[in-house]
Each structure stands twice: as structure tokens, then as C-alpha cells.
Amino acid sequence: MDMLISSAWAAPAGAASPDMLSGLLPIVLIFVVFYFLLIRPQQKRAKEHRNMVEALTTGDEVVTAGGILGKIVKVDEQWLRIEVAKGTEVSVARGTVSQSVPKGSYKAD
């Protein structure tokens, strides 16, 4: 019967088998790839957006997350007042500004 079933021997206490380390290596590599391809670029974009929102001043032309294009008329701590047409202003939260566009992109008619 010993021909069909091999005997199992216990490993010495405290010794890590090379199979355990080689089994852990792919998981570590996957985490490293995820970090450099997904996590790090997302953190970089978030930092750039935060800096752009903090630097907004009166007269800047912006596009909100909802697609509204306008010119900043008043800057508050958390809110912006944006002119979207002549005589029409809306208040939006600073965080909803998705991008700042070049001057002259917004023409109030």
C-alpha cells in the first residue's frame, strides 16, 4: 500500500518553505502593478484637481461637472458664483468645477 501513497513528513518548526515564499510572490507583484497603474495615477489626478480648485480666482472661465460653462464672478470659501449668461448667475460648490478653460472660451451673449 505504501507504493500508492507517499508518506508525509512534517517540516521543522519555524522554517518557511520555499513554496510558501514563491506562492506569496505573485500576490505582491499584483499589488505593485495595481499601485503603479491604478492607485498612483488616481492620487496624482486628485492632487492636480485640488490644486486647480484652490487656485480659482474671479475672472477665470470654468466648466462644472454638470457641463455648465461660465465665468467666475465671486469666489467664496466653499462656493463660486458663475455667470452663465448676461445677467444670469448660478452658485456652485468649488468641488464641482471639473476644469479651467482658456480665457475667451466663454462668450456671454
ChimeraX attribute file (.defattr): number of C-alpha atoms within 10 A of each C-alpha:
attribute: neighborCount
match mode: 1-to-1
recipient: residues
	/A:1	5
	/A:2	6
	/A:3	6
	/A:4	6
	/A:5	7
	/A:6	8
	/A:7	8
	/A:8	6
	/A:9	6
	/A:10	6
	/A:11	9
	/A:12	8
	/A:13	6
	/A:14	6
	/A:15	7
	/A:16	10
	/A:17	10
	/A:18	8
	/A:19	9
	/A:20	9
	/A:21	10
	/A:22	10
	/A:23	10
	/A:24	10
	/A:25	11
	/A:26	11
	/A:27	11
	/A:28	11
	/A:29	11
	/A:30	10
	/A:31	11
	/A:32	13
	/A:33	12
	/A:34	12
	/A:35	13
	/A:36	11
	/A:37	11
	/A:38	11
	/A:39	12
	/A:40	12
	/A:41	12
	/A:42	13
	/A:43	11
	/A:44	11
	/A:45	11
	/A:46	12
	/A:47	12
	/A:48	12
	/A:49	17
	/A:50	13
	/A:51	11
	/A:52	14
	/A:53	17
	/A:54	13
	/A:55	9
	/A:56	17
	/A:57	15
	/A:58	13
	/A:59	15
	/A:60	18
	/A:61	23
	/A:62	23
	/A:63	18
	/A:64	18
	/A:65	12
	/A:66	9
	/A:67	12
	/A:68	14
	/A:69	22
	/A:70	25
	/A:71	27
	/A:72	21
	/A:73	18
	/A:74	15
	/A:75	16
	/A:76	11
	/A:77	8
	/A:78	10
	/A:79	14
	/A:80	24
	/A:81	19
	/A:82	26
	/A:83	22
	/A:84	19
	/A:85	15
	/A:86	9
	/A:87	8
	/A:88	9
	/A:89	17
	/A:90	14
	/A:91	15
	/A:92	14
	/A:93	13
	/A:94	19
	/A:95	15
	/A:96	15
	/A:97	21
	/A:98	17
	/A:99	16
	/A:100	18
	/A:101	15
	/A:102	10
	/A:103	12
	/A:104	9
	/A:105	12
	/A:106	18
	/A:107	13
	/A:108	12
	/A:109	7
